[in-house]
Amino acid sequence: MQDIEEATIVFRKSNKTVKWLAKDRLTLLQLAEKSGLTPDYGCRSGACGTCEVKLLKGEIDGILEGDNGVLICSSSPASAEVELDL
């Protein structure tokens, strides 16, 4: 995977598109919250699975679950565009 400096994140169900910047060091969960969304979460460390969201497009650096599930509490983008079913 390639280190990226910024990415466009599309939260499909919420109809929001936001910029992620590597320098901010935000997880996808933190970015969603900063953007006004309230996704479910539990542990914020990738252990409980509560924050799992389907990855629709792109690549992430973090924990992947079966069937394109992403634990957004411990993941960040690894491609210039990421689309999540959130």
N, CA, C and O atoms as a Maestro MAE file, in Angstrom:
{
 s_m_m2io_version
 :::
 2.0.0
}

f_m_ct {
 s_m_title
 :::
 protein
 m_atom[344] {
  # First column is atom index #
  i_m_mmod_type
  r_m_x_coord
  r_m_y_coord
  r_m_z_coord
  i_m_residue_number
  s_m_chain_name
  s_m_pdb_residue_name
  s_m_pdb_atom_name
  i_m_atomic_number
  :::
  1 25 0.831 -1.179 0.000 1 A "MET " " N  " 7
  2 3 0.000 0.000 0.000 1 A "MET " " CA " 6
  3 2 0.880 1.248 0.000 1 A "MET " " C  " 6
  4 15 1.988 1.257 0.535 1 A "MET " " O  " 8
  5 25 0.368 2.254 -0.593 2 A "GLN " " N  " 7
  6 3 1.101 3.507 -0.770 2 A "GLN " " CA " 6
  7 2 0.649 4.527 0.275 2 A "GLN " " C  " 6
  8 15 -0.543 4.663 0.549 2 A "GLN " " O  " 8
  9 25 1.616 5.239 0.855 3 A "ASP " " N  " 7
  10 3 1.261 6.323 1.774 3 A "ASP " " CA " 6
  11 2 0.692 7.482 0.965 3 A "ASP " " C  " 6
  12 15 1.262 7.876 -0.052 3 A "ASP " " O  " 8
  13 25 -0.415 8.017 1.414 4 A "ILE " " N  " 7
  14 3 -1.036 9.143 0.718 4 A "ILE " " CA " 6
  15 2 -1.119 10.337 1.666 4 A "ILE " " C  " 6
  16 15 -1.162 10.170 2.885 4 A "ILE " " O  " 8
  17 25 -1.139 11.512 1.108 5 A "GLU " " N  " 7
  18 3 -1.210 12.745 1.889 5 A "GLU " " CA " 6
  19 2 -2.646 13.228 2.087 5 A "GLU " " C  " 6
  20 15 -2.968 13.858 3.094 5 A "GLU " " O  " 8
  21 25 -3.503 12.922 1.109 6 A "GLU " " N  " 7
  22 3 -4.911 13.304 1.227 6 A "GLU " " CA " 6
  23 2 -5.779 12.353 0.432 6 A "GLU " " C  " 6
  24 15 -5.316 11.678 -0.488 6 A "GLU " " O  " 8
  25 25 -7.048 12.313 0.806 7 A "ALA " " N  " 7
  26 3 -7.997 11.443 0.116 7 A "ALA " " CA " 6
  27 2 -9.382 12.066 0.172 7 A "ALA " " C  " 6
  28 15 -9.693 12.843 1.075 7 A "ALA " " O  " 8
  29 25 -10.198 11.717 -0.795 8 A "THR " " N  " 7
  30 3 -11.603 12.096 -0.797 8 A "THR " " CA " 6
  31 2 -12.384 10.920 -0.231 8 A "THR " " C  " 6
  32 15 -12.287 9.800 -0.732 8 A "THR " " O  " 8
  33 25 -13.157 11.181 0.812 9 A "ILE " " N  " 7
  34 3 -13.945 10.140 1.456 9 A "ILE " " CA " 6
  35 2 -15.413 10.414 1.199 9 A "ILE " " C  " 6
  36 15 -15.917 11.495 1.502 9 A "ILE " " O  " 8
  37 25 -16.097 9.425 0.638 10 A "VAL " " N  " 7
  38 3 -17.528 9.537 0.358 10 A "VAL " " CA " 6
  39 2 -18.264 8.646 1.351 10 A "VAL " " C  " 6
  40 15 -18.049 7.435 1.393 10 A "VAL " " O  " 8
  41 25 -19.133 9.259 2.149 11 A "PHE " " N  " 7
  42 3 -20.031 8.532 3.037 11 A "PHE " " CA " 6
  43 2 -21.352 8.414 2.271 11 A "PHE " " C  " 6
  44 15 -22.177 9.327 2.300 11 A "PHE " " O  " 8
  45 25 -21.542 7.290 1.592 12 A "ARG " " N  " 7
  46 3 -22.621 7.133 0.622 12 A "ARG " " CA " 6
  47 2 -24.012 7.324 1.228 12 A "ARG " " C  " 6
  48 15 -24.774 8.147 0.720 12 A "ARG " " O  " 8
  49 25 -24.372 6.609 2.279 13 A "LYS " " N  " 7
  50 3 -25.728 6.704 2.845 13 A "LYS " " CA " 6
  51 2 -26.016 8.109 3.367 13 A "LYS " " C  " 6
  52 15 -27.157 8.568 3.313 13 A "LYS " " O  " 8
  53 25 -25.000 8.785 3.867 14 A "SER " " N  " 7
  54 3 -25.162 10.125 4.432 14 A "SER " " CA " 6
  55 2 -25.061 11.213 3.380 14 A "SER " " C  " 6
  56 15 -25.314 12.384 3.663 14 A "SER " " O  " 8
  57 25 -24.686 10.825 2.157 15 A "ASN " " N  " 7
  58 3 -24.541 11.763 1.050 15 A "ASN " " CA " 6
  59 2 -23.571 12.900 1.397 15 A "ASN " " C  " 6
  60 15 -23.837 14.071 1.124 15 A "ASN " " O  " 8
  61 25 -22.430 12.519 2.012 16 A "LYS " " N  " 7
  62 3 -21.394 13.500 2.365 16 A "LYS " " CA " 6
  63 2 -20.087 13.105 1.726 16 A "LYS " " C  " 6
  64 15 -19.729 11.928 1.683 16 A "LYS " " O  " 8
  65 25 -19.382 14.095 1.231 17 A "THR " " N  " 7
  66 3 -18.036 13.900 0.686 17 A "THR " " CA " 6
  67 2 -17.114 14.863 1.415 17 A "THR " " C  " 6
  68 15 -17.366 16.066 1.465 17 A "THR " " O  " 8
  69 25 -16.030 14.312 1.987 18 A "VAL " " N  " 7
  70 3 -15.102 15.123 2.773 18 A "VAL " " CA " 6
  71 2 -13.661 14.787 2.404 18 A "VAL " " C  " 6
  72 15 -13.375 13.736 1.830 18 A "VAL " " O  " 8
  73 25 -12.768 15.702 2.747 19 A "LYS " " N  " 7
  74 3 -11.328 15.489 2.532 19 A "LYS " " CA " 6
  75 2 -10.714 14.915 3.802 19 A "LYS " " C  " 6
  76 15 -11.024 15.357 4.909 19 A "LYS " " O  " 8
  77 25 -9.850 13.937 3.635 20 A "TRP " " N  " 7
  78 3 -9.037 13.388 4.713 20 A "TRP " " CA " 6
  79 2 -7.604 13.822 4.449 20 A "TRP " " C  " 6
  80 15 -7.118 13.697 3.325 20 A "TRP " " O  " 8
  81 25 -6.925 14.326 5.464 21 A "LEU " " N  " 7
  82 3 -5.539 14.755 5.338 21 A "LEU " " CA " 6
  83 2 -4.666 13.936 6.283 21 A "LEU " " C  " 6
  84 15 -4.968 13.826 7.471 21 A "LEU " " O  " 8
  85 25 -3.603 13.373 5.765 22 A "ALA " " N  " 7
  86 3 -2.708 12.536 6.564 22 A "ALA " " CA " 6
  87 2 -2.158 13.289 7.764 22 A "ALA " " C  " 6
  88 15 -1.993 12.713 8.840 22 A "ALA " " O  " 8
  89 25 -1.874 14.570 7.585 23 A "LYS " " N  " 7
  90 3 -1.274 15.370 8.668 23 A "LYS " " CA " 6
  91 2 -2.192 15.468 9.885 23 A "LYS " " C  " 6
  92 15 -1.708 15.706 10.991 23 A "LYS " " O  " 8
  93 25 -3.501 15.292 9.709 24 A "ASP " " N  " 7
  94 3 -4.455 15.350 10.824 24 A "ASP " " CA " 6
  95 2 -4.495 14.059 11.634 24 A "ASP " " C  " 6
  96 15 -4.956 14.047 12.775 24 A "ASP " " O  " 8
  97 25 -4.009 12.976 11.038 25 A "ARG " " N  " 7
  98 3 -3.932 11.657 11.704 25 A "ARG " " CA " 6
  99 2 -5.282 11.172 12.247 25 A "ARG " " C  " 6
  100 15 -5.340 10.592 13.331 25 A "ARG " " O  " 8
  101 25 -6.351 11.406 11.509 26 A "LEU " " N  " 7
  102 3 -7.680 10.962 11.925 26 A "LEU " " CA " 6
  103 2 -7.987 9.578 11.365 26 A "LEU " " C  " 6
  104 15 -7.630 9.263 10.229 26 A "LEU " " O  " 8
  105 25 -8.653 8.756 12.172 27 A "THR " " N  " 7
  106 3 -9.197 7.510 11.645 27 A "THR " " CA " 6
  107 2 -10.453 7.862 10.851 27 A "THR " " C  " 6
  108 15 -10.934 8.993 10.915 27 A "THR " " O  " 8
  109 25 -10.975 6.908 10.113 28 A "LEU " " N  " 7
  110 3 -12.203 7.154 9.368 28 A "LEU " " CA " 6
  111 2 -13.374 7.407 10.308 28 A "LEU " " C  " 6
  112 15 -14.277 8.170 9.964 28 A "LEU " " O  " 8
  113 25 -13.383 6.792 11.474 29 A "LEU " " N  " 7
  114 3 -14.422 7.065 12.474 29 A "LEU " " CA " 6
  115 2 -14.323 8.508 12.960 29 A "LEU " " C  " 6
  116 15 -15.334 9.206 13.028 29 A "LEU " " O  " 8
  117 25 -13.133 8.955 13.295 30 A "GLN " " N  " 7
  118 3 -12.949 10.328 13.759 30 A "GLN " " CA " 6
  119 2 -13.339 11.340 12.680 30 A "GLN " " C  " 6
  120 15 -13.940 12.373 12.975 30 A "GLN " " O  " 8
  121 25 -12.993 11.035 11.430 31 A "LEU " " N  " 7
  122 3 -13.365 11.912 10.324 31 A "LEU " " CA " 6
  123 2 -14.881 11.973 10.166 31 A "LEU " " C  " 6
  124 15 -15.440 13.047 9.944 31 A "LEU " " O  " 8
  125 25 -15.545 10.830 10.278 32 A "ALA " " N  " 7
  126 3 -17.006 10.797 10.186 32 A "ALA " " CA " 6
  127 2 -17.621 11.651 11.290 32 A "ALA " " C  " 6
  128 15 -18.532 12.438 11.036 32 A "ALA " " O  " 8
  129 25 -17.125 11.495 12.511 33 A "GLU " " N  " 7
  130 3 -17.652 12.282 13.628 33 A "GLU " " CA " 6
  131 2 -17.394 13.775 13.427 33 A "GLU " " C  " 6
  132 15 -18.270 14.599 13.689 33 A "GLU " " O  " 8
  133 25 -16.207 14.118 12.967 34 A "LYS " " N  " 7
  134 3 -15.861 15.518 12.708 34 A "LYS " " CA " 6
  135 2 -16.769 16.112 11.624 34 A "LYS " " C  " 6
  136 15 -16.997 17.321 11.585 34 A "LYS " " O  " 8
  137 25 -17.280 15.245 10.751 35 A "SER " " N  " 7
  138 3 -18.152 15.681 9.653 35 A "SER " " CA " 6
  139 2 -19.621 15.693 10.047 35 A "SER " " C  " 6
  140 15 -20.486 15.915 9.200 35 A "SER " " O  " 8
  141 25 -19.913 15.455 11.329 36 A "GLY " " N  " 7
  142 3 -21.286 15.522 11.808 36 A "GLY " " CA " 6
  143 2 -22.040 14.205 11.813 36 A "GLY " " C  " 6
  144 15 -23.229 14.176 12.131 36 A "GLY " " O  " 8
  145 25 -21.373 13.118 11.469 37 A "LEU " " N  " 7
  146 3 -22.029 11.813 11.468 37 A "LEU " " CA " 6
  147 2 -21.886 11.158 12.843 37 A "LEU " " C  " 6
  148 15 -21.003 11.515 13.622 37 A "LEU " " O  " 8
  149 25 -22.759 10.204 13.126 38 A "THR " " N  " 7
  150 3 -22.725 9.514 14.418 38 A "THR " " CA " 6
  151 2 -22.719 7.994 14.222 38 A "THR " " C  " 6
  152 15 -23.678 7.318 14.595 38 A "THR " " O  " 8
  153 25 -21.646 7.456 13.639 39 A "PRO " " N  " 7
  154 3 -21.593 6.010 13.438 39 A "PRO " " CA " 6
  155 2 -21.494 5.260 14.770 39 A "PRO " " C  " 6
  156 15 -21.002 5.798 15.761 39 A "PRO " " O  " 8
  157 25 -21.965 4.023 14.776 40 A "ASP " " N  " 7
  158 3 -21.836 3.174 15.952 40 A "ASP " " CA " 6
  159 2 -20.374 2.816 16.182 40 A "ASP " " C  " 6
  160 15 -19.613 2.638 15.231 40 A "ASP " " O  " 8
  161 25 -19.994 2.714 17.428 41 A "TYR " " N  " 7
  162 3 -18.651 2.253 17.788 41 A "TYR " " CA " 6
  163 2 -18.701 1.745 19.215 41 A "TYR " " C  " 6
  164 15 -19.651 2.009 19.952 41 A "TYR " " O  " 8
  165 25 -17.665 1.013 19.593 42 A "GLY " " N  " 7
  166 3 -17.586 0.513 20.958 42 A "GLY " " CA " 6
  167 2 -16.232 0.803 21.565 42 A "GLY " " C  " 6
  168 15 -16.108 1.653 22.447 42 A "GLY " " O  " 8
  169 25 -15.223 0.103 21.097 43 A "CYS " " N  " 7
  170 3 -13.910 0.145 21.754 43 A "CYS " " CA " 6
  171 2 -12.934 1.169 21.186 43 A "CYS " " C  " 6
  172 15 -12.015 1.585 21.892 43 A "CYS " " O  " 8
  173 25 -13.101 1.584 19.947 44 A "ARG " " N  " 7
  174 3 -12.183 2.491 19.239 44 A "ARG " " CA " 6
  175 2 -10.790 1.905 19.014 44 A "ARG " " C  " 6
  176 15 -9.838 2.643 18.763 44 A "ARG " " O  " 8
  177 25 -10.671 0.580 19.103 45 A "SER " " N  " 7
  178 3 -9.362 -0.050 18.883 45 A "SER " " CA " 6
  179 2 -9.416 -1.213 17.890 45 A "SER " " C  " 6
  180 15 -8.396 -1.853 17.636 45 A "SER " " O  " 8
  181 25 -10.575 -1.488 17.338 46 A "GLY " " N  " 7
  182 3 -10.699 -2.560 16.359 46 A "GLY " " CA " 6
  183 2 -10.969 -3.929 16.951 46 A "GLY " " C  " 6
  184 15 -10.880 -4.934 16.245 46 A "GLY " " O  " 8
  185 25 -11.295 -3.988 18.232 47 A "ALA " " N  " 7
  186 3 -11.496 -5.282 18.882 47 A "ALA " " CA " 6
  187 2 -12.957 -5.753 18.889 47 A "ALA " " C  " 6
  188 15 -13.218 -6.953 18.811 47 A "ALA " " O  " 8
  189 25 -13.902 -4.823 18.982 48 A "CYS " " N  " 7
  190 3 -15.301 -5.234 19.185 48 A "CYS " " CA " 6
  191 2 -16.087 -5.424 17.887 48 A "CYS " " C  " 6
  192 15 -17.047 -6.193 17.863 48 A "CYS " " O  " 8
  193 25 -15.701 -4.741 16.811 49 A "GLY " " N  " 7
  194 3 -16.399 -4.883 15.527 49 A "GLY " " CA " 6
  195 2 -17.644 -4.031 15.370 49 A "GLY " " C  " 6
  196 15 -18.292 -4.089 14.325 49 A "GLY " " O  " 8
  197 25 -17.996 -3.245 16.368 50 A "THR " " N  " 7
  198 3 -19.220 -2.441 16.324 50 A "THR " " CA " 6
  199 2 -19.213 -1.418 15.190 50 A "THR " " C  " 6
  200 15 -20.263 -1.114 14.625 50 A "THR " " O  " 8
  201 25 -18.057 -0.895 14.860 51 A "CYS " " N  " 7
  202 3 -17.964 0.182 13.872 51 A "CYS " " CA " 6
  203 2 -17.814 -0.330 12.434 51 A "CYS " " C  " 6
  204 15 -17.520 0.457 11.535 51 A "CYS " " O  " 8
  205 25 -18.005 -1.598 12.208 52 A "GLU " " N  " 7
  206 3 -17.795 -2.161 10.868 52 A "GLU " " CA " 6
  207 2 -18.745 -1.533 9.846 52 A "GLU " " C  " 6
  208 15 -19.955 -1.461 10.062 52 A "GLU " " O  " 8
  209 25 -18.171 -1.085 8.737 53 A "VAL " " N  " 7
  210 3 -18.901 -0.465 7.633 53 A "VAL " " CA " 6
  211 2 -18.396 -1.102 6.344 53 A "VAL " " C  " 6
  212 15 -17.218 -1.443 6.237 53 A "VAL " " O  " 8
  213 25 -19.275 -1.260 5.378 54 A "LYS " " N  " 7
  214 3 -18.877 -1.861 4.109 54 A "LYS " " CA " 6
  215 2 -18.070 -0.872 3.267 54 A "LYS " " C  " 6
  216 15 -18.464 0.281 3.089 54 A "LYS " " O  " 8
  217 25 -16.937 -1.344 2.756 55 A "LEU " " N  " 7
  218 3 -16.097 -0.569 1.838 55 A "LEU " " CA " 6
  219 2 -16.648 -0.757 0.431 55 A "LEU " " C  " 6
  220 15 -16.656 -1.873 -0.088 55 A "LEU " " O  " 8
  221 25 -17.108 0.328 -0.190 56 A "LEU " " N  " 7
  222 3 -17.706 0.264 -1.519 56 A "LEU " " CA " 6
  223 2 -16.696 0.528 -2.627 56 A "LEU " " C  " 6
  224 15 -16.842 0.035 -3.746 56 A "LEU " " O  " 8
  225 25 -15.657 1.318 -2.301 57 A "LYS " " N  " 7
  226 3 -14.672 1.694 -3.314 57 A "LYS " " CA " 6
  227 2 -13.385 2.115 -2.623 57 A "LYS " " C  " 6
  228 15 -13.420 2.710 -1.546 57 A "LYS " " O  " 8
  229 25 -12.253 1.807 -3.237 58 A "GLY " " N  " 7
  230 3 -10.967 2.252 -2.725 58 A "GLY " " CA " 6
  231 2 -10.285 1.222 -1.844 58 A "GLY " " C  " 6
  232 15 -10.700 0.066 -1.757 58 A "GLY " " O  " 8
  233 25 -9.228 1.679 -1.196 59 A "GLU " " N  " 7
  234 3 -8.438 0.819 -0.318 59 A "GLU " " CA " 6
  235 2 -8.231 1.523 1.014 59 A "GLU " " C  " 6
  236 15 -8.163 2.750 1.086 59 A "GLU " " O  " 8
  237 25 -8.133 0.717 2.070 60 A "ILE " " N  " 7
  238 3 -7.879 1.286 3.382 60 A "ILE " " CA " 6
  239 2 -6.653 0.641 4.008 60 A "ILE " " C  " 6
  240 15 -6.250 -0.463 3.644 60 A "ILE " " O  " 8
  241 25 -6.083 1.349 4.943 61 A "ASP " " N  " 7
  242 3 -4.995 0.844 5.761 61 A "ASP " " CA " 6
  243 2 -5.598 0.607 7.135 61 A "ASP " " C  " 6
  244 15 -5.838 1.553 7.887 61 A "ASP " " O  " 8
  245 25 -5.840 -0.644 7.459 62 A "GLY " " N  " 7
  246 3 -6.481 -0.952 8.735 62 A "GLY " " CA " 6
  247 2 -7.054 -2.339 8.726 62 A "GLY " " C  " 6
  248 15 -6.584 -3.211 7.994 62 A "GLY " " O  " 8
  249 25 -8.061 -2.547 9.531 63 A "ILE " " N  " 7
  250 3 -8.631 -3.877 9.731 63 A "ILE " " CA " 6
  251 2 -9.792 -4.110 8.771 63 A "ILE " " C  " 6
  252 15 -10.785 -3.383 8.768 63 A "ILE " " O  " 8
  253 25 -9.632 -5.147 7.959 64 A "LEU " " N  " 7
  254 3 -10.694 -5.571 7.045 64 A "LEU " " CA " 6
  255 2 -11.360 -6.814 7.605 64 A "LEU " " C  " 6
  256 15 -10.684 -7.704 8.122 64 A "LEU " " O  " 8
  257 25 -12.660 -6.879 7.508 65 A "GLU " " N  " 7
  258 3 -13.423 -8.045 7.924 65 A "GLU " " CA " 6
  259 2 -13.967 -8.708 6.664 65 A "GLU " " C  " 6
  260 15 -13.808 -8.175 5.566 65 A "GLU " " O  " 8
  261 25 -14.596 -9.845 6.810 66 A "GLY " " N  " 7
  262 3 -15.161 -10.535 5.660 66 A "GLY " " CA " 6
  263 2 -16.142 -9.684 4.887 66 A "GLY " " C  " 6
  264 15 -16.793 -8.809 5.458 66 A "GLY " " O  " 8
  265 25 -16.254 -9.932 3.589 67 A "ASP " " N  " 7
  266 3 -17.230 -9.256 2.729 67 A "ASP " " CA " 6
  267 2 -17.034 -7.737 2.677 67 A "ASP " " C  " 6
  268 15 -18.006 -6.983 2.717 67 A "ASP " " O  " 8
  269 25 -15.781 -7.292 2.588 68 A "ASN " " N  " 7
  270 3 -15.439 -5.872 2.449 68 A "ASN " " CA " 6
  271 2 -15.833 -5.008 3.642 68 A "ASN " " C  " 6
  272 15 -16.063 -3.809 3.484 68 A "ASN " " O  " 8
  273 25 -15.911 -5.589 4.811 69 A "GLY " " N  " 7
  274 3 -16.185 -4.811 6.013 69 A "GLY " " CA " 6
  275 2 -14.921 -4.122 6.497 69 A "GLY " " C  " 6
  276 15 -13.842 -4.715 6.476 69 A "GLY " " O  " 8
  277 25 -15.044 -2.881 6.929 70 A "VAL " " N  " 7
  278 3 -13.922 -2.084 7.418 70 A "VAL " " CA " 6
  279 2 -14.239 -1.648 8.844 70 A "VAL " " C  " 6
  280 15 -15.334 -1.155 9.116 70 A "VAL " " O  " 8
  281 25 -13.286 -1.828 9.751 71 A "LEU " " N  " 7
  282 3 -13.445 -1.303 11.103 71 A "LEU " " CA " 6
  283 2 -12.915 0.131 11.080 71 A "LEU " " C  " 6
  284 15 -11.710 0.364 11.168 71 A "LEU " " O  " 8
  285 25 -13.836 1.080 10.961 72 A "ILE " " N  " 7
  286 3 -13.442 2.469 10.727 72 A "ILE " " CA " 6
  287 2 -12.756 3.119 11.924 72 A "ILE " " C  " 6
  288 15 -12.115 4.159 11.774 72 A "ILE " " O  " 8
  289 25 -12.880 2.524 13.110 73 A "CYS " " N  " 7
  290 3 -12.234 3.118 14.290 73 A "CYS " " CA " 6
  291 2 -10.720 2.990 14.243 73 A "CYS " " C  " 6
  292 15 -10.004 3.718 14.931 73 A "CYS " " O  " 8
  293 25 -10.237 2.060 13.429 74 A "SER " " N  " 7
  294 3 -8.790 1.828 13.380 74 A "SER " " CA " 6
  295 2 -8.273 1.818 11.945 74 A "SER " " C  " 6
  296 15 -7.258 1.187 11.651 74 A "SER " " O  " 8
  297 25 -8.965 2.512 11.064 75 A "SER " " N  " 7
  298 3 -8.595 2.521 9.649 75 A "SER " " CA " 6
  299 2 -8.442 3.938 9.114 75 A "SER " " C  " 6
  300 15 -9.061 4.888 9.595 75 A "SER " " O  " 8
  301 25 -7.595 4.037 8.102 76 A "SER " " N  " 7
  302 3 -7.414 5.290 7.373 76 A "SER " " CA " 6
  303 2 -7.331 4.949 5.884 76 A "SER " " C  " 6
  304 15 -7.107 3.790 5.535 76 A "SER " " O  " 8
  305 25 -7.506 5.926 5.008 77 A "PRO " " N  " 7
  306 3 -7.470 5.632 3.576 77 A "PRO " " CA " 6
  307 2 -6.074 5.259 3.085 77 A "PRO " " C  " 6
  308 15 -5.068 5.756 3.591 77 A "PRO " " O  " 8
  309 25 -6.034 4.377 2.091 78 A "ALA " " N  " 7
  310 3 -4.784 4.007 1.435 78 A "ALA " " CA " 6
  311 2 -4.876 4.255 -0.060 78 A "ALA " " C  " 6
  312 15 -3.983 3.868 -0.814 78 A "ALA " " O  " 8
  313 25 -5.950 4.896 -0.489 79 A "SER " " N  " 7
  314 3 -6.111 5.297 -1.890 79 A "SER " " CA " 6
  315 2 -6.687 6.703 -1.920 79 A "SER " " C  " 6
  316 15 -7.219 7.178 -0.916 79 A "SER " " O  " 8
  317 25 -6.588 7.364 -3.046 80 A "ALA " " N  " 7
  318 3 -7.010 8.765 -3.158 80 A "ALA " " CA " 6
  319 2 -8.509 8.962 -3.014 80 A "ALA " " C  " 6
  320 15 -8.962 10.067 -2.716 80 A "ALA " " O  " 8
  321 25 -9.289 7.898 -3.223 81 A "GLU " " N  " 7
  322 3 -10.725 7.977 -3.028 81 A "GLU " " CA " 6
  323 2 -11.213 6.721 -2.332 81 A "GLU " " C  " 6
  324 15 -10.864 5.604 -2.715 81 A "GLU " " O  " 8
  325 25 -12.017 6.919 -1.310 82 A "VAL " " N  " 7
  326 3 -12.614 5.815 -0.551 82 A "VAL " " CA " 6
  327 2 -14.099 6.102 -0.420 82 A "VAL " " C  " 6
  328 15 -14.501 7.223 -0.109 82 A "VAL " " O  " 8
  329 25 -14.907 5.084 -0.659 83 A "GLU " " N  " 7
  330 3 -16.344 5.238 -0.498 83 A "GLU " " CA " 6
  331 2 -16.818 4.182 0.506 83 A "GLU " " C  " 6
  332 15 -16.536 2.992 0.367 83 A "GLU " " O  " 8
  333 25 -17.548 4.658 1.521 84 A "LEU " " N  " 7
  334 3 -18.045 3.794 2.585 84 A "LEU " " CA " 6
  335 2 -19.561 3.807 2.614 84 A "LEU " " C  " 6
  336 15 -20.182 4.821 2.291 84 A "LEU " " O  " 8
  337 25 -20.163 2.690 2.998 85 A "ASP " " N  " 7
  338 3 -21.612 2.569 3.104 85 A "ASP " " CA " 6
  339 2 -22.058 3.084 4.477 85 A "ASP " " C  " 6
  340 15 -22.524 2.323 5.325 85 A "ASP " " O  " 8
  341 25 -21.904 4.371 4.665 86 A "LEU " " N  " 7
  342 3 -22.226 5.013 5.942 86 A "LEU " " CA " 6
  343 2 -22.982 6.293 5.689 86 A "LEU " " C  " 6
  344 15 -23.350 6.990 6.635 86 A "LEU " " O  " 8
  :::
 }
 m_bond[343] {
  # First column is bond index #
  i_m_from
  i_m_to
  i_m_order
  :::
  1 1 2 1
  2 2 3 1
  3 3 4 2
  4 3 5 1
  5 5 6 1
  6 6 7 1
  7 7 8 2
  8 7 9 1
  9 9 10 1
  10 10 11 1
  11 11 12 2
  12 11 13 1
  13 13 14 1
  14 14 15 1
  15 15 16 2
  16 15 17 1
  17 17 18 1
  18 18 19 1
  19 19 20 2
  20 19 21 1
  21 21 22 1
  22 22 23 1
  23 23 24 2
  24 23 25 1
  25 25 26 1
  26 26 27 1
  27 27 28 2
  28 27 29 1
  29 29 30 1
  30 30 31 1
  31 31 32 2
  32 31 33 1
  33 33 34 1
  34 34 35 1
  35 35 36 2
  36 35 37 1
  37 37 38 1
  38 38 39 1
  39 39 40 2
  40 39 41 1
  41 41 42 1
  42 42 43 1
  43 43 44 2
  44 43 45 1
  45 45 46 1
  46 46 47 1
  47 47 48 2
  48 47 49 1
  49 49 50 1
  50 50 51 1
  51 51 52 2
  52 51 53 1
  53 53 54 1
  54 54 55 1
  55 55 56 2
  56 55 57 1
  57 57 58 1
  58 58 59 1
  59 59 60 2
  60 59 61 1
  61 61 62 1
  62 62 63 1
  63 63 64 2
  64 63 65 1
  65 65 66 1
  66 66 67 1
  67 67 68 2
  68 67 69 1
  69 69 70 1
  70 70 71 1
  71 71 72 2
  72 71 73 1
  73 73 74 1
  74 74 75 1
  75 75 76 2
  76 75 77 1
  77 77 78 1
  78 78 79 1
  79 79 80 2
  80 79 81 1
  81 81 82 1
  82 82 83 1
  83 83 84 2
  84 83 85 1
  85 85 86 1
  86 86 87 1
  87 87 88 2
  88 87 89 1
  89 89 90 1
  90 90 91 1
  91 91 92 2
  92 91 93 1
  93 93 94 1
  94 94 95 1
  95 95 96 2
  96 95 97 1
  97 97 98 1
  98 98 99 1
  99 99 100 2
  100 99 101 1
  101 101 102 1
  102 102 103 1
  103 103 104 2
  104 103 105 1
  105 105 106 1
  106 106 107 1
  107 107 108 2
  108 107 109 1
  109 109 110 1
  110 110 111 1
  111 111 112 2
  112 111 113 1
  113 113 114 1
  114 114 115 1
  115 115 116 2
  116 115 117 1
  117 117 118 1
  118 118 119 1
  119 119 120 2
  120 119 121 1
  121 121 122 1
  122 122 123 1
  123 123 124 2
  124 123 125 1
  125 125 126 1
  126 126 127 1
  127 127 128 2
  128 127 129 1
  129 129 130 1
  130 130 131 1
  131 131 132 2
  132 131 133 1
  133 133 134 1
  134 134 135 1
  135 135 136 2
  136 135 137 1
  137 137 138 1
  138 138 139 1
  139 139 140 2
  140 139 141 1
  141 141 142 1
  142 142 143 1
  143 143 144 2
  144 143 145 1
  145 145 146 1
  146 146 147 1
  147 147 148 2
  148 147 149 1
  149 149 150 1
  150 150 151 1
  151 151 152 2
  152 151 153 1
  153 153 154 1
  154 154 155 1
  155 155 156 2
  156 155 157 1
  157 157 158 1
  158 158 159 1
  159 159 160 2
  160 159 161 1
  161 161 162 1
  162 162 163 1
  163 163 164 2
  164 163 165 1
  165 165 166 1
  166 166 167 1
  167 167 168 2
  168 167 169 1
  169 169 170 1
  170 170 171 1
  171 171 172 2
  172 171 173 1
  173 173 174 1
  174 174 175 1
  175 175 176 2
  176 175 177 1
  177 177 178 1
  178 178 179 1
  179 179 180 2
  180 179 181 1
  181 181 182 1
  182 182 183 1
  183 183 184 2
  184 183 185 1
  185 185 186 1
  186 186 187 1
  187 187 188 2
  188 187 189 1
  189 189 190 1
  190 190 191 1
  191 191 192 2
  192 191 193 1
  193 193 194 1
  194 194 195 1
  195 195 196 2
  196 195 197 1
  197 197 198 1
  198 198 199 1
  199 199 200 2
  200 199 201 1
  201 201 202 1
  202 202 203 1
  203 203 204 2
  204 203 205 1
  205 205 206 1
  206 206 207 1
  207 207 208 2
  208 207 209 1
  209 209 210 1
  210 210 211 1
  211 211 212 2
  212 211 213 1
  213 213 214 1
  214 214 215 1
  215 215 216 2
  216 215 217 1
  217 217 218 1
  218 218 219 1
  219 219 220 2
  220 219 221 1
  221 221 222 1
  222 222 223 1
  223 223 224 2
  224 223 225 1
  225 225 226 1
  226 226 227 1
  227 227 228 2
  228 227 229 1
  229 229 230 1
  230 230 231 1
  231 231 232 2
  232 231 233 1
  233 233 234 1
  234 234 235 1
  235 235 236 2
  236 235 237 1
  237 237 238 1
  238 238 239 1
  239 239 240 2
  240 239 241 1
  241 241 242 1
  242 242 243 1
  243 243 244 2
  244 243 245 1
  245 245 246 1
  246 246 247 1
  247 247 248 2
  248 247 249 1
  249 249 250 1
  250 250 251 1
  251 251 252 2
  252 251 253 1
  253 253 254 1
  254 254 255 1
  255 255 256 2
  256 255 257 1
  257 257 258 1
  258 258 259 1
  259 259 260 2
  260 259 261 1
  261 261 262 1
  262 262 263 1
  263 263 264 2
  264 263 265 1
  265 265 266 1
  266 266 267 1
  267 267 268 2
  268 267 269 1
  269 269 270 1
  270 270 271 1
  271 271 272 2
  272 271 273 1
  273 273 274 1
  274 274 275 1
  275 275 276 2
  276 275 277 1
  277 277 278 1
  278 278 279 1
  279 279 280 2
  280 279 281 1
  281 281 282 1
  282 282 283 1
  283 283 284 2
  284 283 285 1
  285 285 286 1
  286 286 287 1
  287 287 288 2
  288 287 289 1
  289 289 290 1
  290 290 291 1
  291 291 292 2
  292 291 293 1
  293 293 294 1
  294 294 295 1
  295 295 296 2
  296 295 297 1
  297 297 298 1
  298 298 299 1
  299 299 300 2
  300 299 301 1
  301 301 302 1
  302 302 303 1
  303 303 304 2
  304 303 305 1
  305 305 306 1
  306 306 307 1
  307 307 308 2
  308 307 309 1
  309 309 310 1
  310 310 311 1
  311 311 312 2
  312 311 313 1
  313 313 314 1
  314 314 315 1
  315 315 316 2
  316 315 317 1
  317 317 318 1
  318 318 319 1
  319 319 320 2
  320 319 321 1
  321 321 322 1
  322 322 323 1
  323 323 324 2
  324 323 325 1
  325 325 326 1
  326 326 327 1
  327 327 328 2
  328 327 329 1
  329 329 330 1
  330 330 331 1
  331 331 332 2
  332 331 333 1
  333 333 334 1
  334 334 335 1
  335 335 336 2
  336 335 337 1
  337 337 338 1
  338 338 339 1
  339 339 340 2
  340 339 341 1
  341 341 342 1
  342 342 343 1
  343 343 344 2
  :::
 }
}
